[in-house]
């Protein structure tokens, strides 16, 4: 999600790294305060010995250690839609096809639409979209934990799990304290999105998520994790889905 936000700042808004670093610094002072936002700010500011930004010298291909893949496998085994982590893993797989991507970039047509809106306004949409998507991703993760607990007869303390992550982990953030509060108030909470606090926050942030996904699609910047977050949100809040047609086809 953070990489997609960076990509949108760079290719939609045409921001330089100094500007982006300032934005991430600002974001780190509010609801998005986290280890990953903090180091992203520092990475964007970092210059090599020759005075040039180091980030631009790093090859845009990512491997994986396996945690995302294992989570995706577990999600499929338990039948839980952990779509954001799945898309993040596939985005890494796609990034590894560097030579193919370079070749394709010379022949496959893209969008001719350019961003023409208000830059400051779009950055606020992007901040809200990142918050909303992060919340949805955590909601999916806790759905997987709940399903695994049911299948294995585990008795998990979800609030304590959130605090454990906050204590010392790459995903540590102030956000996890709100998750702990949600499960302290209601240990039987079926989904984080249904907690009154998060329900209110996602309700206010989801219009921004729509703006970001729509703008990314229009200008041709890939945003699979943001898009997956919105698709899950709209699917989860739908009383009726088209799976009846799927069943009829089967």
Buried (B, 14 or more C-beta within 10 A) or exposed (E): BBBBBBBBBBBBBEBEBEBBBBBBBBBBEEBBEBBBBBBBBEBBBEEEEEEEBBBEEEEEEEEEEEEBBEBBEBBEEBEBBBBBBBBBBBBBEBBBEEEEBEEEEEEEEEEEEEBEEEBEEBBEBBBBBBBBBBBBBBBBBBBBBBBBEEEEEEEBEBBEBBBBBBEEEEBBBEBBEBBBBBBBEBEEBEBBBBBEEBBEBBEEBBEBBBBBBEBBBEBEBBBBBBBBBBBBBEEBEEEEEEEEEEEEEE
